[in-house]
């Protein structure tokens, strides 16, 4: 990762579990990474790999009472958020750390106007008058390039297109000008053209506001366009992390290579069979103690039954040192 820049966030050996019918199961298993100031860190992996759970653990938005942080530390500007009181985490969440949720229709209340929902953030966190909050909310809609923001303030979420709703969610996340924004697959439900617009908007706002970003996605194309560093997660663990340049130039873990090979290329012959990774991510109750990608690939060698340790193969480039999956 980027060691030369001061880190605004450091996640160390984070363990998050859920209470289930099968007992207490780990969804995030000793995850570590850092976010340098003013940079974008992408967390990539298939669905079910623990990306969103990791992000929600940072801001303590896990489902209750089943979700529990059992170990590790999350240092934000030097403060350990895992040890913060409820009052302390509320002062950080929404003010210094903003969250852009995956599905805007789930993040927005369908029975309240857009203006009420955006202005409420200013009233809660900034303690300003209703009139001033309304003005500030209108300015935020204008900042995220929503046309005729005064009119949109009076609309309900269902009146807006998917792209416009996502812009509203971005406006809400950035309302208090946070130092860090967590974007949980912000473009998944959007078509390619709107996706490009949203990514360009976020990139411009990041540059303008000087904030850091955690971008969660399963799309390596988005990672290549927007991220400075990359964290590759599989089955609740980090299997590889590096700068985006190093990762795309020299992927080392078999899972990372599988993800990259799955990207369609313009020079692929017509009607070619696209590459896929065999099998699927195991369910939480079936996670192996050893290398989990070997578990998926059906490798049963005794050497794959112990958890591989993470090694630094070059400055800032870390990979799980599995005898089968580490492919220098």
C-alpha positions in Angstrom: 0.0 0.0 0.0 1.0 3.7 -0.1 3.5 3.9 2.8 4.8 7.4 2.0 1.5 9.2 2.7 0.0 9.6 6.2 -3.0 7.3 6.7 -6.3 8.7 7.7 -7.7 5.2 8.4 -5.9 2.0 9.6 -7.7 -1.3 9.9 -5.8 -3.8 11.9 -6.7 -7.5 12.3 -10.4 -6.8 12.2 -12.7 -9.7 13.1 -16.4 -9.4 12.6 -18.9 -12.3 13.4 -22.6 -12.9 13.2 -24.7 -14.9 15.6 -26.5 -17.6 13.5 -28.3 -20.9 13.9 -25.0 -22.5 13.3 -23.3 -20.5 16.1 -21.0 -17.5 15.9 -19.5 -17.3 12.4 -16.7 -15.0 11.2 -17.6 -13.0 8.1 -14.4 -10.8 8.4 -11.3 -12.7 9.5 -8.3 -10.7 10.6 -8.5 -8.1 7.8 -5.9 -5.3 7.7 -5.4 -2.4 5.3 -4.9 1.4 5.4 -6.3 4.4 3.6 -3.9 7.3 2.9 -5.1 10.8 3.1 -6.6 12.1 -0.1 -6.4 8.7 -1.8 -8.9 6.1 -3.0 -8.6 2.5 -1.8 -10.7 -0.1 -3.7 -11.9 -3.2 -2.0 -12.7 -5.8 -4.7 -14.0 -9.4 -4.6 -17.1 -11.5 -5.5 -20.4 -11.2 -3.6 -20.1 -12.8 -0.2 -16.4 -12.1 0.3 -16.9 -9.7 3.2 -16.4 -6.3 1.5 -19.6 -4.6 2.7 -19.4 -6.2 6.2 -15.8 -4.8 6.5 -17.1 -1.3 5.5 -20.1 -1.4 7.9 -17.8 -2.6 10.7 -15.7 0.5 10.3 -18.7 2.8 11.0 -20.4 0.3 13.4 -23.5 -0.2 11.2 -23.7 -3.9 11.6 -27.1 -5.6 11.9 -28.1 -5.8 15.6 -28.0 -7.8 17.8 -26.4 -10.5 15.5 -23.4 -8.5 14.2 -20.4 -8.3 16.5 -16.8 -6.9 16.3 -14.8 -9.5 18.2 -11.3 -8.3 17.7 -8.9 -5.9 16.0 -8.8 -2.1 15.7 -10.1 0.6 13.4 -8.0 3.7 13.8 -9.6 6.9 12.3 -7.4 10.0 12.8 -5.8 8.1 15.7 -9.1 7.2 17.4 -10.0 3.5 17.8 -13.6 3.3 16.5 -14.0 -0.2 17.8 -13.6 1.1 21.4 -15.7 4.3 20.9 -18.9 4.8 22.8 -22.2 5.1 20.9 -22.2 8.8 21.4 -18.6 9.1 20.0 -19.3 7.0 17.0 -22.4 9.1 16.2 -20.2 12.2 16.2 -17.9 10.5 13.6 -20.5 8.7 11.5 -22.1 11.1 9.0 -19.9 14.0 9.9 -16.3 12.9 9.5 -17.1 9.6 7.7 -19.8 9.6 5.1 -21.4 6.5 3.6 -22.8 6.1 0.1 -25.0 3.0 0.2 -25.4 0.4 -2.6 -29.1 0.8 -3.3 -30.4 4.4 -3.2 -34.0 3.4 -3.0 -33.2 1.5 0.2 -31.2 4.4 1.6 -33.9 7.0 0.9 -37.2 7.1 2.7 -40.0 6.8 0.0 -42.5 8.9 2.0 -40.4 12.0 2.6 -39.4 14.6 0.1 -35.8 14.8 -1.0 -35.4 18.2 0.6 -36.5 17.0 4.0 -34.1 14.0 3.9 -31.0 16.0 2.8 -31.7 19.1 5.1 -32.2 16.8 8.1 -28.5 16.0 8.0 -27.6 19.6 8.5 -30.2 20.1 11.3 -28.9 17.0 13.2 -25.2 17.5 12.8 -24.8 21.2 12.3 -27.6 22.4 14.6 -28.7 25.1 12.2 -32.2 26.5 11.5 -34.7 24.8 9.3 -34.4 27.6 6.7 -30.6 27.5 6.6 -30.6 23.7 6.4 -32.9 23.8 3.4 -30.6 26.3 1.7 -27.6 24.2 2.5 -29.4 21.0 1.2 -30.3 22.8 -2.1 -26.6 23.8 -2.5 -25.6 20.2 -2.0 -27.9 19.0 -4.8 -26.4 21.7 -7.0 -22.9 20.5 -6.1 -23.7 16.9 -7.2 -24.9 18.3 -10.6 -28.6 17.8 -10.1 -30.4 20.2 -12.5 -33.0 22.5 -11.1 -32.2 21.6 -7.5 -34.9 23.8 -6.0 -37.5 21.8 -7.9 -35.9 18.4 -7.0 -36.0 19.3 -3.3 -39.8 19.0 -3.5 -39.7 15.6 -5.3 -40.1 12.2 -3.7 -37.4 9.5 -4.4 -39.7 7.7 -6.9 -39.9 10.8 -9.1 -36.2 10.6 -9.8 -34.2 8.3 -12.1 -31.7 5.9 -10.7 -28.8 8.2 -11.5 -30.4 11.2 -9.9 -31.3 9.1 -6.8 -27.6 8.1 -6.5 -26.6 11.7 -6.7 -28.9 12.5 -3.8 -27.3 9.7 -1.8 -23.9 11.1 -2.6 -25.1 14.6 -1.6 -26.2 13.2 1.8 -22.9 11.4 2.3 -20.9 14.6 1.6 -23.2 17.1 3.3 -20.9 17.6 6.3 -17.8 17.5 4.1 -16.3 14.3 5.6 -12.7 13.4 5.6 -13.5 9.9 4.5 -16.2 8.5 2.3 -17.2 4.8 2.1 -18.8 4.1 -1.2 -20.5 0.6 -1.2 -20.9 -0.4 -4.8 -22.4 3.0 -5.7 -22.8 2.2 -9.4 -24.0 -1.4 -9.4 -27.6 -0.7 -10.4 -26.8 1.9 -13.0 -26.3 1.6 -16.7 -22.8 2.1 -18.2 -23.3 5.7 -19.2 -24.7 6.8 -15.9 -22.1 4.8 -14.1 -19.4 6.7 -15.8 -21.0 10.0 -14.9 -21.3 9.0 -11.2 -17.7 7.9 -11.1 -16.5 11.1 -12.7 -18.6 13.1 -10.3 -17.1 11.3 -7.3 -13.6 11.8 -8.6 -14.2 15.5 -9.1 -15.7 16.0 -5.7 -12.9 14.1 -4.0 -10.3 16.3 -5.7 -12.3 19.4 -4.8 -12.9 18.5 -1.1 -9.6 16.7 -0.5 -11.3 13.7 1.0 -10.2 10.0 1.1 -12.4 7.2 -0.3 -13.0 3.5 0.2 -14.6 2.2 -3.0 -16.2 -1.2 -2.7 -16.9 -3.0 -5.9 -16.7 -6.3 -7.8 -15.8 -4.4 -11.0 -12.0 -4.3 -11.7 -12.6 -1.9 -14.5 -13.9 0.6 -12.0 -10.9 -0.1 -9.7 -8.5 0.6 -12.6 -10.2 3.9 -13.4 -10.5 5.4 -9.9 -8.3 3.7 -7.3 -4.8 4.4 -6.0 -4.6 1.2 -3.9 -6.4 -2.1 -4.1 -7.4 -4.7 -1.5 -8.5 -8.1 -2.9 -10.8 -10.0 -0.5 -11.9 -13.6 -0.7 -14.1 -15.4 1.9 -13.6 -12.8 4.6 -9.8 -12.5 4.2 -7.4 -10.2 2.3 -5.6 -12.4 -0.2 -3.7 -9.5 -1.9 -3.2 -5.8 -1.5 -1.0 -3.4 -3.5 -1.1 -0.2 -5.4 -3.4 -0.3 -8.4 -0.5 0.0 -10.8 1.4 -2.9 -9.2 -1.7 -5.1 -8.9 -2.7 -4.8 -12.5 0.9 -5.1 -13.8 1.8 -8.1 -11.6 -1.0 -9.9 -9.9 0.4 -12.7 -7.7 -2.5 -14.5 -6.1 -4.5 -17.1 -8.1 -7.8 -15.5 -7.1 -6.6 -12.0 -8.3 -5.5 -13.5 -11.6 -8.9 -15.2 -11.9 -10.7 -12.0 -11.4 -8.5 -10.2 -14.0 -8.9 -13.0 -16.5 -12.7 -12.7 -16.2 -12.8 -9.2 -17.6 -14.0 -9.2 -21.2 -11.4 -7.7 -23.6 -12.1 -5.8 -26.8 -9.7 -8.0 -28.7 -11.5 -11.2 -27.6 -12.7 -13.1 -30.7 -16.4 -13.1 -31.3 -18.4 -15.8 -29.6 -15.5 -16.9 -27.4 -16.3 -18.5 -24.1 -15.6 -16.0 -21.4 -13.2 -17.1 -18.6 -14.9 -17.8 -15.2 -13.5 -19.0 -11.8 -14.8 -22.5 -11.1 -17.0 -23.1 -8.1 -18.3 -20.5 -5.7 -17.6 -18.8 -2.4 -18.3 -21.2 0.5 -21.0 -20.3 3.0 -19.9 -18.9 6.4 -20.4 -22.1 8.2 -18.3 -24.1 5.7 -15.3 -21.8 5.7 -12.0 -23.7 5.8 -9.3 -22.8 8.4 -6.7 -23.2 5.7 -6.5 -21.5 2.3 -10.1 -20.8 1.3 -9.4 -20.4 -2.4 -7.8 -23.9 -2.4 -11.0 -25.1 -0.7 -13.0 -23.7 -3.6 -10.7 -25.3 -6.1 -10.9 -28.7 -4.4 -7.2 -28.9 -3.3 -6.8 -31.1 -0.3 -3.0 -31.2 0.2 -2.0 -31.0 3.9 0.0 -27.9 3.0 -3.3 -26.0 2.2 -5.0 -26.9 5.6 -3.1 -24.3 7.6 -3.9 -20.6 7.2 -1.3 -19.0 4.9 0.4 -16.0 6.3 0.6 -12.7 4.4 4.0 -11.7 3.1 5.3 -8.5 1.6 6.9 -9.5 -1.7 7.8 -5.9 -2.7 7.3 -2.5 -1.0 3.6 -2.2 -0.4 2.6 -5.4 -2.2 1.2 -8.1 0.1 -0.1 -11.5 -0.8 -1.3 -14.7 1.1 1.7 -17.1 0.9 -0.3 -20.2 -0.1 1.9 -22.8 -1.8 -0.8 -23.4 -4.4 -2.2 -19.9 -4.9 0.8 -17.6 -4.7 2.1 -17.6 -8.2 5.0 -15.2 -8.7 
